[in-house]
Structures are given as structure tokens and as C-alpha cells.
């Protein structure tokens, strides 16, 4: 039951959904007014202690009011939404693209940096846009190679506690507050990943991509590990520990490729875009 009534000898008393007593109006008279404050705030109904002062418009226009609301979760939802909108708008017309990952700590005079430049150049010459995290090291190398070859060099930066910024070889750059928004852009607008030697951030992107492929959230999405000497230990652990103990399927080892040859990188990417009938996607 949602309500009760009782007889007290003096007349009938009615109770609503709560304990408040509601007087029975005389026939033809106006209903008795509620004894508590009530306020409609958009679609939300507020009563009693929940009723505050001021309106939404007032808070919007009052420049001298408190600013704590800027740090609340509802406001963060709008910032997150705006990052998705800005990212989708900026990247929607990208040509076929490949995301290249690698360490921000890769020295400029290292073989790994030279490999990143060569990969970026080869991808651009093959008609791909090159997307990186926009930072220094291996990311800069891939952007540099793409830029040198006249291709489109894209950098998707991230707000970090320490200063980083986008490298000078980025033609189209976006900076994100939220990692998960940035990750969406890496996958949504790329047809594959090329992963150079890197640290925790690189591994994060690598295993996120492998999980998406394994669960078929993305299809025809090659993940290429470049540099067999660097990646061999990880591959051995995946095979001899993860798969051997039943934590993953042997088929999961086929979700990625390991190579030292740029020509093989291009071939794997090209093959992934051809369905079984031989027609390019």
C-alpha cells in the first residue's frame, strides 16, 4: 500500500507516501497547501532540506559566485564529451592512417630513433597518415619521417604532471586531458598499430589493442612489434607463462606480428586491408 487512513472520532485523516498529515479539503474548496518547500530544478524535483537558493541561470551569469562546481563530476562529463567532439571533428577526414607507438625516452642518436624515422617515412610514402602520441623520442621520430616525406603527421598529446608538449614535426595536433578519450582516437582513426620499443605507456597501448582485437571489438587491425631483440622476451613470457598456464589461448599469439623489416610492416598492413576476395577494404 502507498497510503493509509484512520478514524480518530473527529474526522478522517489522510496520509500520503510519507508521514506528513494532509488535511481533507471541504468539497469544492481548494486543496490544502503542502507544509514543506518544493522546487523543480530541470527534470529534478527537490523538497524539504534539498531545496536550495538560486537558479541555474543565476549560477551561470553570476561571475562572483563559487567555482567549486567546475570540479564536480557532472561538469567533468561535459569536458569529456567536448574532448570526444573535438577529436572526432578534427580527425574525421583523415586519410588511411597508422598509429605508431614507442618510448618518449628514445635518444635522437639511437638506432631506434632512426628506425622510427624510416618507418614514418615509409608509411607516408605508402599513402598512410602517421598518428603518434605527439611527444619526443620514438614518437617524434615517426612524425619526423612522415613530415620529411610530405605525409600527414598527426600528434595526439596528453596532459601530464611534467611538461612535454607536441613535437615540432606534428602537422595536426590535439592535446587531451583524459587518457581514455585519447586511446579511442588512436584506435578509431587508425587501420593498425606499429609498436616500437617503449615503456609502460607503450605497453598500455599495445595490450589495449590486443584486447580489442581478441574480443573482436575491432577487426582487420594488425598489431606489429618492430624490433625482435627488444620484444623477444615479452613474446617468450606470453608463450611460456601466459599461454602455458592457460591464462590465454595459443591463438592469441597470432594477434600480433614481430619483425625487423619495414617492407614486412607495409606488407602486413596492406594484407590486412584485403578481404578474402582480394578487394581492398
ZIQUIKA-V478994 format. One record per pair of residues at least 12 apart in sequence whose ideal C-beta (glycine too) atoms are under 10 Angstrom apart, sorted by the first residue. I is the first residue (numbers start at 1). J is the second residue. If there is no record, write none. Layout:
BEGIN
[[I:J] [I:J]]
END
This chain:
BEGIN
[[2:15] [2:16] [2:17] [3:15] [3:16] [3:17] [3:18] [3:22] [4:16] [5:24] [11:23] [11:24] [12:24] [14:32] [16:34] [18:36] [18:47] [18:48] [20:34] [20:35] [20:36] [20:48] [21:35] [22:34] [22:35] [23:35] [34:47] [34:48] [35:48] [36:48] [36:49] [36:51] [37:49] [37:50] [37:51] [38:50] [38:51] [39:51] [39:52] [39:53] [39:55] [41:55] [41:56] [42:56] [76:177] [76:178] [79:177] [79:178] [79:181] [80:176] [80:177] [80:178] [80:180] [80:181] [81:181] [82:177] [82:181] [83:174] [83:175] [83:176] [83:177] [83:178] [83:180] [83:181] [83:182] [83:184] [83:185] [84:176] [84:178] [84:180] [84:181] [84:184] [84:185] [84:188] [86:174] [86:175] [86:176] [86:181] [86:185] [87:156] [87:174] [87:176] [87:181] [87:182] [87:184] [87:185] [87:188] [87:189] [88:184] [88:185] [88:188] [88:189] [89:174] [90:154] [90:156] [90:172] [90:173] [90:174] [90:185] [90:189] [91:129] [91:131] [91:154] [91:156] [91:172] [91:174] [91:185] [91:188] [91:189] [91:190] [92:188] [92:189] [93:189] [94:128] [94:129] [94:131] [94:152] [94:154] [94:172] [94:185] [94:188] [94:189] [94:190] [95:127] [95:128] [95:129] [95:151] [95:152] [95:189] [96:123] [96:126] [96:127] [96:128] [96:129] [96:189] [96:190] [96:191] [96:192] [96:269] [96:273] [96:280] [96:281] [97:123] [97:128] [97:129] [97:130] [97:131] [97:151] [97:152] [97:154] [97:186] [97:188] [97:189] [97:190] [97:191] [97:192] [98:119] [98:120] [98:123] [98:124] [98:126] [98:128] [98:129] [98:130] [98:131] [98:132] [98:142] [98:146] [98:189] [98:190] [98:191] [98:192] [98:193] [98:194] [98:222] [98:224] [98:265] [98:266] [98:269] [99:129] [99:130] [99:131] [99:132] [99:133] [99:142] [99:154] [99:156] [99:185] [99:186] [99:187] [99:189] [99:190] [99:191] [99:192] [99:193] [99:194] [99:195] [99:205] [99:209] [99:223] [100:116] [100:119] [100:120] [100:123] [100:128] [100:130] [100:131] [100:132] [100:133] [100:138] [100:139] [100:141] [100:142] [100:143] [100:145] [100:146] [100:186] [100:190] [100:192] [100:193] [100:194] [100:195] [100:196] [100:224] [100:226] [100:265] [101:131] [101:132] [101:133] [101:138] [101:139] [101:142] [101:186] [101:193] [101:194] [101:195] [101:196] [101:197] [101:198] [101:201] [101:202] [101:203] [101:204] [101:205] [101:206] [101:209] [101:223] [101:226] [102:115] [102:116] [102:119] [102:132] [102:133] [102:135] [102:137] [102:138] [102:139] [102:140] [102:141] [102:142] [102:194] [102:195] [102:196] [102:197] [102:198] [102:199] [102:201] [102:202] [102:205] [102:226] [102:227] [103:116] [103:135] [103:136] [103:137] [103:138] [103:139] [103:196] [103:197] [103:198] [103:199] [103:200] [103:201] [103:202] [103:230] [104:133] [104:134] [104:135] [104:136] [104:137] [104:138] [104:139] [104:140] [104:160] [104:164] [104:167] [104:198] [104:199] [104:201] [104:202] [105:135] [105:136] [105:137] [105:138] [105:197] [105:198] [105:199] [106:136] [106:137] [106:138] [106:139] [106:140] [106:141] [106:196] [106:197] [106:198] [106:199] [107:136] [107:137] [108:136] [108:137] [108:140] [108:141] [108:144] [110:137] [110:138] [110:141] [110:197] [111:197] [111:227] [112:137] [112:138] [112:141] [112:196] [112:197] [112:198] [112:226] [112:227] [112:230] [113:136] [113:137] [113:138] [113:140] [113:141] [113:142] [113:144] [113:196] [114:141] [114:145] [115:138] [115:141] [115:142] [115:145] [115:196] [115:197] [115:226] [115:227] [115:260] [115:262] [116:130] [116:132] [116:137] [116:138] [116:139] [116:140] [116:141] [116:142] [116:143] [116:144] [116:145] [116:194] [116:196] [116:197] [116:226] [117:138] [117:140] [117:141] [117:142] [117:143] [117:144] [117:145] [117:146] [117:147] [117:148] [117:149] [117:169] [118:141] [118:142] [118:145] [118:262] [118:265] [119:138] [119:141] [119:142] [119:145] [119:146] [119:194] [119:196] [119:224] [119:226] [119:262] [119:265] [119:266] [120:132] [120:138] [120:139] [120:140] [120:141] [120:142] [120:143] [120:144] [120:145] [120:146] [120:147] [120:148] [120:149] [120:151] [120:153] [120:169] [120:194] [121:141] [121:142] [121:144] [121:145] [121:146] [121:147] [121:148] [121:149] [121:150] [121:151] [121:262] [122:145] [122:146] [122:149] [122:151] [122:194] [122:262] [122:263] [122:265] [122:266] [123:142] [123:145] [123:146] [123:149] [123:151] [123:192] [123:194] [123:262] [123:265] [123:266] [123:269] [124:142] [124:145] [124:146] [124:147] [124:148] [124:149] [124:150] [124:151] [124:152] [124:153] [125:145] [125:146] [125:149] [125:150] [125:151] [125:266] [126:149] [126:151] [126:262] [126:265] [126:266] [126:269] [126:270] [127:151] [128:146] [128:151] [128:152] [128:190] [128:191] [128:192] [128:194] [128:266] [128:269] [129:146] [129:151] [129:152] [129:153] [129:154] [129:171] [129:172] [129:189] [129:190] [129:191] [130:142] [130:143] [130:144] [130:145] [130:146] [130:147] [130:149] [130:151] [130:152] [130:153] [130:154] [130:155] [130:169] [130:170] [130:171] [130:190] [130:194] [131:143] [131:146] [131:152] [131:153] [131:154] [131:155] [131:156] [131:170] [131:172] [131:185] [131:186] [131:189] [131:190] [131:193] [132:144] [132:146] [132:153] [132:154] [132:155] [132:156] [132:157] [132:166] [132:167] [132:169] [132:170] [132:186] [132:194] [132:196] [133:155] [133:156] [133:157] [133:158] [133:164] [133:166] [133:167] [133:176] [133:182] [133:186] [133:198] [133:201] [133:202] [133:205] [134:153] [134:154] [134:155] [134:156] [134:157] [134:158] [134:164] [134:165] [134:166] [134:167] [134:169] [134:170] [134:172] [134:173] [134:174] [134:175] [134:176] [134:182] [135:155] [135:156] [135:157] [135:158] [135:160] [135:164] [135:165] [135:166] [135:167] [135:170] [135:201] [136:164] [136:165] [136:166] [136:167] [137:167] [137:196] [137:197] [137:198] [137:199] [138:195] [138:196] [138:197] [138:198] [138:202] [138:226] [139:155] [139:156] [139:157] [139:164] [139:166] [139:167] [139:169] [139:170] [139:196] [139:198] [139:201] [139:202] [140:155] [140:166] [140:167] [140:168] [140:169] [140:170] [141:167] [141:169] [141:196] [142:155] [142:167] [142:169] [142:194] [142:196] [143:155] [143:166] [143:167] [143:168] [143:169] [143:170] [143:171] [143:173] [144:167] [144:168] [144:169] [144:170] [145:169] [146:169] [146:170] [146:171] [147:167] [147:168] [147:169] [147:170] [147:171] [148:169] [151:171] [152:171] [152:172] [153:167] [153:169] [153:170] [153:171] [153:172] [153:173] [154:170] [154:171] [154:172] [154:173] [154:174] [154:185] [154:186] [154:189] [154:190] [155:167] [155:168] [155:169] [155:170] [155:171] [155:172] [155:173] [155:174] [155:175] [156:170] [156:172] [156:173] [156:174] [156:175] [156:176] [156:181] [156:182] [156:183] [156:185] [156:186] [156:189] [157:170] [157:173] [157:174] [157:175] [157:176] [157:182] [158:174] [158:175] [158:176] [158:177] [158:178] [158:179] [158:181] [158:182] [158:183] [158:201] [159:175] [159:176] [159:177] [159:178] [159:179] [159:182] [160:201] [179:201] [179:204] [179:205] [180:208] [182:205] [183:204] [183:205] [183:208] [183:209] [183:212] [186:205] [186:208] [186:209] [187:205] [187:208] [187:209] [187:212] [187:213] [187:217] [187:218] [187:221] [188:218] [190:209] [190:218] [190:221] [191:218] [191:220] [191:221] [191:222] [191:269] [191:272] [191:273] [191:281] [192:209] [192:218] [192:220] [192:221] [192:222] [192:223] [192:224] [192:257] [192:265] [192:268] [192:269] [192:272] [192:273] [193:205] [193:206] [193:208] [193:209] [193:210] [193:213] [193:221] [193:222] [193:223] [193:224] [193:225] [193:256] [193:269] [194:222] [194:223] [194:224] [194:225] [194:226] [194:257] [194:259] [194:262] [194:265] [194:268] [194:269] [195:209] [195:223] [195:224] [195:225] [195:226] [195:227] [195:230] [195:231] [195:256] [195:258] [196:224] [196:225] [196:226] [196:227] [196:230] [196:231] [197:225] [197:226] [197:227] [197:229] [197:230] [197:231] [198:227] [198:230] [203:234] [205:223] [206:223] [206:225] [206:231] [206:234] [206:256] [207:223] [209:221] [209:222] [209:223] [209:255] [209:256] [210:223] [210:238] [210:248] [210:252] [210:255] [210:256] [211:252] [211:255] [212:255] [213:252] [213:255] [213:256] [214:248] [214:249] [214:251] [214:252] [214:255] [219:272] [219:281] [220:271] [220:272] [220:273] [220:274] [220:275] [220:281] [221:255] [221:272] [222:255] [222:256] [222:257] [222:265] [222:268] [222:269] [222:270] [222:271] [222:272] [222:273] [223:255] [223:256] [223:257] [223:268] [223:272] [224:256] [224:257] [224:258] [224:259] [224:264] [224:265] [224:266] [224:268] [224:269] [224:272] [225:256] [225:257] [225:258] [225:259] [225:260] [226:257] [226:258] [226:259] [226:260] [226:261] [226:262] [226:264] [226:265] [227:258] [227:259] [227:260] [228:258] [228:259] [228:260] [228:261] [229:260] [230:258] [231:256] [231:258] [231:259] [232:258] [234:258] [235:253] [235:256] [235:258] [238:252] [238:253] [238:256] [239:252] [239:253] [257:272]]
END
